[in-house]
Amino acid sequence: MRSSYAARCLKYSGTWTKSDDLLILLGKTSLHSMNEYEKVIKVKKHIIHENYTIDGSENDIAIIILEEPVVFIEGIQPACIGFEDYEESLTTGWAADGDLTPISLYTDGNEKCIGSNGNSTYCAVYGNDIGVCPSYGGIHAARHANTWHLHGIRYADPSDRGPCFDNTVIYTDINSYIDWIVKYIN
């Protein structure tokens, strides 16, 4: 099983994290309790985009290869890649009560966006009524014909955290990296 991830999330205190030190927790929906779907899987290998630099937004993507296959059940589902036309899109964030919370996103508000380079990133906007900040390194998933597609991975510097008064979010555009992803997953 392979997954895409924000490259910057693999660096901690100035050092790249080794694959042996990574665990992936699937199906997690609460920081305070466990559910019947949660599964921990070790990481076999991770591949950081060869042109990624920690001080830029370009190429902020990595592939994580798991040590064992993922069994898809109700709380753990795959997302396709490579589709641009969609009806609905979401990201998630951890609410103050510790629950994983869906956040509706809109990409038609791009005139509000600053920081997207337009080539391999894009901007999405969430409503002013949202009280949850989108997660750093989190995904932007889009639904088309009842199938979810991975559309983007949040680009953000976790060291620059603060209140999320700005409702614009920059994402690494997965569609810009399909050839790179396919090169490593085949």
Secondary structure, DSSP 4 states (H G I P E B T S, - for coil): -EEEE-GGGGEETTEEPPGGG-EEEES--BSS---TT-EEEEEEEEEE-TT--TTSSTT--EEEEESSPPPPBTTB---EE-----SEEEEEEE-TTSBEEEEE-BSTTGGG--S--SSSEEEEE--TT--SPPPTT-EEEEEETTEEEEEEEEE--GGG-------EEEEEEGGGGHHHHHHHH-
